[in-house]
């Protein structure tokens, strides 16, 4: 087994591939892929939370709705769902 082997990440990636193939590939809204991936992971026994709010603190000021996490799987893996032709630096920053 490789040192960087992460079973949870592999399961989520596998679920994403399953959703992508089952829906016929690209072309749908991110929200569709997100909901189908969440359902797939739930059926496979994972705890999945959608659209979790992630606050940030800026200069001592707490901004409650600064970010939304698309999916939080088993309370440990953040999943950002993208439906784009190419991943750009902006997407990586997200």
C-alpha positions as CSV (number, residue, x, y, z in Angstrom):
1,X,0.0,0.0,0.0
2,X,1.3,3.5,-0.9
3,X,1.9,6.0,1.9
4,X,-0.4,8.5,0.4
5,X,-3.3,6.0,0.1
6,X,-6.5,7.5,1.6
7,X,-9.5,5.2,1.5
8,X,-12.0,7.9,2.1
9,X,-10.7,10.1,-0.7
10,X,-10.6,7.1,-3.0
11,X,-14.2,6.2,-2.2
12,X,-15.4,9.8,-2.9
13,X,-13.4,9.9,-6.2
14,X,-14.9,6.6,-7.1
15,X,-18.4,7.9,-6.3
16,X,-17.7,11.0,-8.4
17,X,-16.7,8.8,-11.4
18,X,-19.8,6.7,-10.9
19,X,-22.0,9.8,-10.9
20,X,-20.3,11.3,-13.9
21,X,-20.6,8.1,-16.0
22,X,-24.2,7.4,-14.9
23,X,-25.3,10.9,-15.8
24,X,-23.7,10.6,-19.2
25,X,-20.7,12.8,-18.7
26,X,-20.4,16.6,-18.6
27,X,-23.0,19.3,-19.3
28,X,-25.2,19.4,-16.2
29,X,-25.2,22.0,-13.4
30,X,-22.9,21.6,-10.4
31,X,-25.9,21.3,-8.1
32,X,-27.0,18.2,-10.0
33,X,-23.7,16.5,-9.6
34,X,-23.5,17.5,-6.0
35,X,-26.9,16.1,-5.1
36,X,-26.2,12.8,-7.0
37,X,-22.8,12.4,-5.4
38,X,-24.2,13.1,-1.9
39,X,-26.9,10.5,-2.5
40,X,-24.4,8.0,-3.9
41,X,-22.2,8.4,-0.8
42,X,-25.1,8.3,1.6
43,X,-26.2,5.0,0.0
44,X,-22.7,3.7,0.5
45,X,-22.8,4.4,4.2
46,X,-21.0,7.7,4.5
47,X,-22.1,10.7,6.6
48,X,-22.6,13.5,4.2
49,X,-23.4,17.1,4.9
50,X,-24.2,19.5,2.1
51,X,-23.6,23.3,1.9
52,X,-22.0,23.6,5.3
53,X,-21.3,27.2,6.3
54,X,-17.6,27.8,7.1
55,X,-17.0,31.1,8.9
56,X,-13.7,33.0,8.8
57,X,-12.2,35.5,11.1
58,X,-10.8,38.7,9.6
59,X,-8.9,41.1,11.8
60,X,-10.9,39.9,14.9
61,X,-14.2,40.0,13.1
62,X,-16.1,36.8,12.5
63,X,-17.8,36.5,9.1
64,X,-20.4,33.8,9.5
65,X,-21.3,33.0,6.0
66,X,-17.9,33.5,4.3
67,X,-17.7,30.1,2.6
68,X,-19.9,27.2,1.9
69,X,-18.5,23.7,1.7
70,X,-20.3,21.7,-1.1
71,X,-19.9,18.4,0.7
72,X,-18.4,17.4,4.0
73,X,-17.9,13.6,4.1
74,X,-17.6,11.7,7.4
75,X,-16.9,15.0,9.1
76,X,-13.4,15.0,7.7
77,X,-13.2,15.4,3.9
78,X,-14.2,18.6,2.2
79,X,-15.5,18.1,-1.4
80,X,-15.7,21.1,-3.8
81,X,-17.9,20.0,-6.8
82,X,-16.9,21.5,-10.1
83,X,-18.6,21.3,-13.5
84,X,-16.1,22.9,-15.9
85,X,-14.2,21.9,-19.0
86,X,-10.8,22.8,-17.4
87,X,-9.6,23.4,-13.8
88,X,-8.3,27.0,-13.6
89,X,-6.1,28.5,-10.9
90,X,-9.2,30.2,-9.5
91,X,-10.9,26.7,-9.0
92,X,-7.8,25.4,-7.2
93,X,-7.9,28.4,-4.9
94,X,-11.5,27.6,-4.0
